[in-house]
Amino acid sequence: MRNYLKSLDHQGITFKAADKKAISTKAFVSQIETTRDEQMAKRASLIDPLLARTRPRHHLEFVVDDVSVLQVSLKLTFSFLDRMTHHIGSLERKKIKSMLRGIALTFFMVDQER
């Protein structure tokens, strides 16, 4: 019994459930709403209307220091899509790849040449 409590096997279910909740759409929306509410409260506390120009244009900001991580993740995703020939049609794979490239170019400012 002592070894069972120290093993990670029985804890795996708990961690998996917690991770699933943490990366759910509901959790992300909740995080965004909380950030928005905090920023709205901060804006409301501004007394001088001239300072209103300093309000943020977006609610969340992520800094990507190493673009190569994004490139590798795109390559892994494309490799996975190429292996899903039985589940995803050729035309759909091309659309997904095109969409992911567009997202990488637009949101992460990845060079199109790479």
For each residue, the residues with C-beta under 8 A, 3 or more apart:
1: 4 5
2: 5 6
3: 6 7
4: 1 7 10
5: 1 2 10
6: 2 3
7: 3 4 10 11
8: 11 12
9: 12
10: 4 5 7 13 14
11: 7 8 14 15
12: 8 9 15 16
13: 10 16 17
14: 10 11 17 18
15: 11 12 18 19
16: 12 13 19 20
17: 13 14 20 21
18: 14 15 21 22
19: 15 16 22 23
20: 16 17 23 24
21: 17 18 24 27
22: 18 19 27
23: 19 20 27 28
24: 20 21 27 28
25: 28 29
26: 29 30
27: 21 22 23 24 30 31
28: 23 24 25 31 32
29: 25 26 32 33
30: 26 27 33 34
31: 27 28 34 35 60
32: 28 29 35 36 59 60
33: 29 30 36 37
34: 30 31 37 38
35: 31 32 38 39 59 60
36: 32 33 39 40 59
37: 33 34 40 41
38: 34 35 41 42
39: 35 36 42 43 55 56 59
40: 36 37 43 44
41: 37 38 44 45
42: 38 39 45 46
43: 39 40 46 52 55
44: 40 41
45: 41 42
46: 42 43 49 51 52 55
47: 51
48: 51 52
49: 46 52
50: 53
51: 46 47 48 54
52: 43 46 48 49 55
53: 50
54: 51
55: 39 43 46 52
56: 39 59
57:
58: 61
59: 32 35 36 39 56
60: 31 32 35
61: 58
62:
63:
64: 67 69 70 108
65:
66: 69
67: 64 70 71 108 110 111 114
68: 71 72
69: 64 66 72 73
70: 64 67 73 74 104 108 110
71: 67 68 74 75 110 114
72: 68 69 75 76
73: 69 70 76 77
74: 70 71 77 78 100 101 104 110
75: 71 72 78 79
76: 72 73 79 80
77: 73 74 80 81 100
78: 74 75 81 82 97 100
79: 75 76 82 83
80: 76 77 83 84
81: 77 78 84 88 93 96 97
82: 78 79 85 93
83: 79 80
84: 80 81 87 88 93
85: 82 88 90
86:
87: 84
88: 81 84 85 92 93 96
89: 92 93
90: 85 93 94
91: 94 95
92: 88 89 95 96
93: 81 82 84 88 89 90 96 97
94: 90 91 97 98
95: 91 92 98 99
96: 81 88 92 93 99 100
97: 78 81 93 94 100 101
98: 94 95 101 102
99: 95 96 102 103
100: 74 77 78 96 97 103 104
101: 74 97 98 104 105 112
102: 98 99 105 106
103: 99 100 106 107 108
104: 70 74 100 101 107 108 110
105: 101 102 108 109 110 112
106: 102 103 109
107: 103 104
108: 64 67 70 103 104 105
109: 105 106
110: 67 70 71 74 104 105 114
111: 67 114
112: 101 105
113:
114: 67 71 110 111
